[in-house]
Amino acid sequence: GLDYRNDPLSQSLRHIAVAGVMNRSFVELDEETSLDDIKTALTDTPQWVIIRTIDDKRVLLPATDLARALEIAVAEIAEENQRSAAKEADLTANTALESETGEQEPEESQQPIINLMEIPAQRLTLADLHLQATMHEARSALDRHGVDALYVKRPIAPMTDRTFGVILRSDVEGSYRVRHYR
């Protein structure tokens, strides 16, 4: 019979390494991240954000969606700070008249923590793939896990992996090119 495992698409994908196709423009953040960490992560204008969830799964988020949410959060915090500063000024004036001896310690300003799974955004569930895999293995992993994206990793120490890139289903489908022979 005919061996369907060796169709032209599979043959072509077996010759292409994942490392040559993956997108390296990403940052990794924990699900609950401070505003400063988000600002720092977005300074290099990545294309993607990999979120490490509390239950140790990975989710892919477009960096533009995170930047938009960051702008909204900063505006809300600035508005809240203006309101609290006005209230504090009123309290300070009233307290100064009532008590001359009691000193209050200034409150420490805490950096707001943002849950990245709660912001409105398009998210893709990720599955892992080894750095030395081929695009055929990537296509198989996408189908096997039922996801639309993969994060490419490699062990750097026992029980420690490093993420090297992201591959979308569209990257796998786009890596197959029809060659015209003359």
NUGUFI-918508 format. One record per residue: x, y, z of N, C-alpha, C in turn. Coordinates in steps of 0.05 Angstrom, whole numbers, padded with zeros to 5 digits, always signed. Example, Ala and Ser with C-alpha at 12.3 -4.5 7.8 and 13.67 -1.06 7.14 Angstrom:
2
+00264-00114+00156+00246-00090+00156+00264-00066+00156+00257-00045+00142+00273-00021+00143+00258+00001+00157
This chain:
182
+00016-00023+00000+00000+00000+00000+00017+00025+00000+00004+00047-00001+00017+00073-00002+00023+00083+00026+00047+00092+00031+00055+00102+00057+00049+00132+00059+00029+00139+00074+00020+00167+00076+00038+00183+00094+00056+00171+00109+00073+00185+00127+00095+00200+00112+00099+00193+00087+00120+00205+00071+00109+00222+00049+00088+00236+00054+00077+00254+00034+00096+00278+00030+00094+00292+00008+00113+00314+00003+00114+00335+00025+00091+00342+00037+00091+00361+00059+00108+00352+00082+00104+00327+00091+00119+00316+00113+00149+00314+00107+00155+00306+00082+00183+00305+00075+00196+00333+00076+00182+00353+00067+00193+00380+00068+00196+00390+00096+00177+00384+00113+00178+00394+00141+00199+00379+00157+00206+00355+00149+00228+00340+00164+00255+00353+00159+00258+00369+00138+00284+00380+00131+00287+00409+00142+00267+00419+00156+00268+00446+00167+00270+00445+00197+00290+00458+00208+00293+00458+00238+00275+00479+00250+00265+00473+00274+00248+00492+00289+00264+00518+00295+00290+00515+00301+00306+00538+00309+00308+00559+00287+00306+00551+00263+00308+00570+00241+00282+00585+00235+00260+00575+00246+00234+00587+00239+00222+00602+00264+00229+00594+00288+00217+00604+00312+00220+00635+00314+00201+00647+00328+00201+00675+00333+00215+00680+00360+00236+00696+00359+00252+00701+00383+00245+00727+00397+00225+00740+00387+00216+00766+00399+00194+00762+00420+00203+00754+00444+00184+00748+00465+00197+00754+00492+00180+00757+00512+00189+00759+00540+00172+00739+00556+00182+00731+00579+00167+00714+00597+00161+00728+00623+00136+00727+00631+00127+00739+00656+00110+00720+00672+00110+00723+00699+00093+00707+00715+00064+00718+00713+00045+00701+00720+00017+00709+00718+00011+00734+00734+00022+00736+00758+00019+00760+00775+00045+00775+00775+00045+00798+00762+00069+00813+00757+00065+00842+00765+00086+00854+00775+00085+00883+00782+00085+00900+00757+00075+00924+00761+00073+00944+00739+00101+00950+00729+00121+00953+00746+00148+00959+00738+00160+00936+00721+00155+00911+00729+00165+00888+00714+00153+00888+00686+00128+00895+00684+00115+00895+00657+00127+00917+00640+00131+00941+00652+00143+00963+00637+00171+00955+00627+00187+00943+00645+00214+00934+00637+00213+00914+00615+00194+00895+00617+00193+00874+00596+00185+00885+00569+00169+00906+00569+00159+00917+00543+00178+00938+00531+00200+00944+00545+00219+00965+00534+00232+00956+00508+00237+00931+00504+00249+00921+00480+00229+00915+00458+00204+00923+00462+00182+00919+00443+00181+00890+00432+00176+00871+00450+00173+00843+00440+00147+00840+00425+00145+00819+00410+00120+00813+00395+00101+00796+00412+00112+00779+00429+00096+00761+00445+00104+00762+00475+00086+00754+00492+00091+00751+00520+00082+00723+00528+00101+00708+00540+00094+00681+00550+00088+00685+00580+00064+00677+00587+00055+00679+00615+00059+00652+00628+00074+00652+00650+00076+00627+00666+00054+00628+00687+00034+00611+00685+00011+00612+00703+00019+00600+00730+00001+00604+00749+00006+00594+00776+00008+00563+00776-00008+00550+00759-00007+00520+00757+00014+00510+00738+00034+00527+00732+00058+00520+00716+00051+00513+00687+00031+00525+00676+00025+00523+00647+00035+00548+00633+00036+00547+00607+00045+00571+00592+00022+00580+00574+00019+00607+00572-00001+00619+00555+00013+00641+00539+00006+00644+00514+00018+00664+00496-00001+00687+00493+00010+00711+00496-00006+00736+00495+00008+00755+00476-00006+00768+00458+00007+00788+00441+00016+00812+00458+00040+00821+00454+00051+00842+00470+00035+00868+00467+00023+00872+00444+00007+00896+00439-00017+00897+00458-00029+00873+00464-00052+00872+00483-00042+00879+00511-00019+00870+00518-00008+00877+00545-00001+00906+00546+00010+00918+00525+00017+00946+00525-00009+00963+00528-00030+00955+00515-00055+00970+00517-00066+00968+00546-00065+00945+00558-00074+00941+00585-00056+00957+00604-00031+00959+00599-00012+00975+00615-00019+01004+00615-00026+01015+00591-00034+01043+00589-00059+01049+00605-00078+01031+00604-00103+01034+00619-00097+01033+00649-00081+01014+00658-00074+01011+00686-00059+01036+00697-00040+01046+00681-00025+01070+00690-00044+01094+00692-00063+01097+00673-00082+01119+00675-00100+01117+00699-00109+01092+00705-00126+01088+00729-00111+01093+00754-00086+01085+00756-00070+01090+00780-00064+01119+00784-00059+01134+00762-00054+01162+00764-00079+01177+00774-00102+01169+00764-00127+01181+00772-00133+01175+00802-00127+01150+00810-00131+01143+00838-00112+01158+00856-00087+01162+00847-00068+01176+00863-00076+01205+00867-00087+01217+00846-00097+01245+00848-00119+01247+00869-00138+01228+00868-00160+01228+00888-00149+01224+00916-00131+01205+00920-00120+01200+00947-00103+01223+00957-00089+01237+00939-00073+01260+00947-00091+01282+00956-00113+01286+00943-00132+01307+00952-00144+01300+00979-00151+01275+00983-00162+01266+01009-00141+01269+01031-00116+01262+01024-00094+01263+01044-00089+01292+01052-00090+01310+01033-00086+01339+01039-00107+01349+01058-00132+01340+01054-00154+01348+01072-00149+01336+01100-00141+01311+01101-00136+01298+01127-00113+01311+01141-00092+01318+01127-00068+01330+01139-00076+01357+01151-00092+01373+01137-00100+01399+01148-00117+01395+01173-00135+01376+01174-00152+01371+01197-00135+01360+01220-00117+01342+01215-00100+01330+01235-00082+01351+01248-00071+01369+01232-00053+01389+01243-00067+01407+01263-00092+01413+01258-00107+01430+01277-00113+01415+01302-00119+01389+01301-00127+01373+01324-00104+01364+01342-00082+01356+01330-00060+01344+01345-00034+01356+01337-00018+01365+01357+00008+01376+01350+00030+01357+01357+00025+01336+01373+00047+01319+01383+00049+01292+01367+00028+01281+01358+00028+01255+01345+00038+01256+01316+00060+01241+01311+00071+01239+01284+00062+01213+01271+00054+01215+01247+00046+01191+01232+00069+01183+01213+00073+01156+01211+00093+01147+01193+00082+01147+01165+00098+01156+01145+00088+01156+01118+00083+01127+01108+00062+01124+01093+00055+01097+01082+00075+01091+01060+00083+01066+01059+00100+01057+01037+00083+01053+01013+00092+01063+00990+00076+01059+00966+00083+01032+00954+00063+01015+00952+00067+00989+00940+00063+00989+00910+00079+00974+00896+00076+00972+00868+00051+00954+00862+00032+00964+00846+00009+00947+00841+00016+00922+00826+00003+00900+00834+00007+00874+00821-00016+00870+00801-00009+00862+00777-00029+00858+00756-00030+00828+00749-00054+00817+00749-00057+00789+00741-00061+00789+00711-00041+00778+00696-00041+00779+00667-00063+00761+00655-00074+00743+00670-00095+00726+00660-00123+00740+00661-00124+00763+00675-00149+00777+00678-00152+00801+00659-00130+00808+00646-00133+00831+00627-00146+00822+00601-00161+00840+00589-00174+00832+00563-00153+00829+00541-00151+00805+00530-00131+00800+00509-00137+00774+00495-00125+00771+00472-00126+00745+00458-00104+00728+00470-00110+00703+00478-00091+00685+00489-00090+00659+00474-00067+00647+00472-00064+00621+00460-00051+00602+00480-00062+00579+00484-00050+00559+00501-00025+00548+00487-00004+00544+00503+00021+00534+00492+00027+00506+00500+00041+00491+00483+00053+00466+00490+00083+00469+00485+00099+00451+00497+00128+00454+00494+00139+00437+00471+00162+00445+00461+00175+00431+00440+00205+00434+00444+00221+00414+00439+00250+00415+00442+00262+00431+00420+00284+00445+00426+00298+00462+00407+00308+00447+00382+00315+00422+00385+00326+00406+00363+00304+00393+00346+00279+00399+00350+00257+00387+00335+00256+00398+00306+00243+00383+00289+00238+00392+00262+00210+00404+00260+00205+00416+00238+00178+00428+00234+00157+00406+00232+00164+00382+00223+00146+00360+00222+00138+00353+00251+00157+00352+00269+00151+00346+00297+00134+00369+00309+00139+00393+00301+00123+00416+00310+00094+00413+00302+00090+00406+00276+00063+00402+00267+00049+00379+00282+00063+00358+00287+00052+00335+00302+00045+00344+00331+00062+00360+00343+00057+00369+00371+00033+00387+00372+00030+00405+00352+00007+00422+00351-00019+00406+00350-00019+00386+00332-00043+00369+00329-00047+00351+00354-00026+00340+00365-00028+00322+00388-00039+00337+00413-00030+00361+00418-00038+00376+00442-00063+00393+00437-00071+00396+00412-00094+00413+00405-00090+00442+00411-00066+00452+00406-00060+00481+00411-00053+00494+00385-00051+00521+00386-00044+00536+00362-00016+00548+00363-00002+00543+00385+00025+00553+00388+00042+00535+00405+00068+00537+00401+00088+00521+00417+00109+00540+00427+00120+00534+00451+00144+00548+00459+00167+00528+00458+00189+00538+00447+00212+00521+00441+00231+00524+00465+00238+00500+00476+00255+00500+00500+00278+00481+00498+00297+00483+00516+00319+00465+00518+00328+00463+00547+00334+00440+00557+00344+00438+00585+00372+00451+00586+00376+00467+00607+00403+00479+00611+00416+00469+00637+00399+00456+00654+00409+00443+00678+00387+00423+00686+00394+00405+00704+00373+00386+00712+00349+00401+00724+00326+00394+00713+00300+00405+00722+00297+00435+00715+00314+00446+00697+00313+00474+00690+00314+00476+00659+00293+00488+00648+00292+00493+00619+00294+00522+00613+00304+00528+00589+00305+00556+00579+00288+00557+00554+00272+00578+00552+00255+00582+00529+00270+00598+00508+00270+00588+00483+00285+00601+00462+00268+00615+00441+00243+00607+00439+00226+00620+00419+00197+00610+00420+00182+00620+00401+00153+00614+00398+00148+00606+00369+00131+00586+00365+00123+00578+00338+00092+00577+00338+00080+00591+00319+00051+00589+00315+00045+00569+00294+00020+00560+00293+00011+00541+00273+00016+00554+00245+00011+00580+00243+00015+00593+00217+00045+00593+00208+00063+00593+00228+00092+00590+00221+00098+00563+00209+00086+00543+00221+00090+00515+00210+00078+00513+00182+00054+00523+00179+00042+00521+00152+00056+00538+00132+00068+00561+00140+00082+00578+00122+00110+00568+00115+00120+00549+00130+00148+00540+00125+00148+00520+00102+00125+00510+00093+00125+00492+00070+00122+00509+00045+00142+00507+00028+00142+00523+00003+00143+00504-00020+00128+00509-00040+00129+00493-00065+00154+00502-00080+00171+00484-00086+00195+00491-00102+00191+00486-00131+00199+00504-00147+00196+00501-00176+00223+00494-00188+00224+00471-00201+00248+00462-00213+00248+00469-00242+00271+00477-00253+00273+00484-00281+00288+00464-00297
